[in-house]
Amino acid sequence: MIGQFNTAVLAIKDVSDIDNETKLFLYANYKQALFGDNNKEKPSIFNRVEMAKWKEWHSIRGKSNEAAMKDYIDKVNSLIK
């Protein structure tokens, strides 16, 4: 699974025009796959981008690393086909 995940990480770089919702999904699942639950301090509400990223990652708290990798891979595959 790690090999497929690494391939997906590289493949997504070639995809253009990804909407923000998808970017947040990929970001959160990437972070969850590599680092587990979000233990970062909540950013300022005035930093909208960092707050959105933090919230998305925090929303999948408890998801296993393997499940996050699978969701990331599946989403990338749906974008490149």
GIFEN-V716065 format. One record per backbone hydrogen bond with DSSP energy under -0.5 kcal/mol. NH is the residue of the N-H (numbers start at 0). CO is the residue of the C=O. Records with the same first field share a line. If there is no record, write none. Layout:
NH = CO  CO
This chain:
4 = 0
5 = 1
6 = 2
7 = 3
8 = 4
9 = 5
10 = 6
11 = 7
12 = 8  9
13 = 10
14 = 11
15 = 13
22 = 18
23 = 19
24 = 20
25 = 21
26 = 22
27 = 23
28 = 24
29 = 25
30 = 26
31 = 27
32 = 28
33 = 29
34 = 30
35 = 30  31
46 = 43
47 = 45
50 = 46
51 = 47
52 = 48
53 = 49
54 = 50
55 = 51
56 = 52
57 = 53
58 = 54
59 = 55  56
60 = 57
62 = 59
67 = 63
68 = 64
69 = 65
70 = 66
71 = 67
72 = 68
73 = 69
74 = 70
75 = 71
76 = 72
77 = 73
78 = 74  75
79 = 75
80 = 76
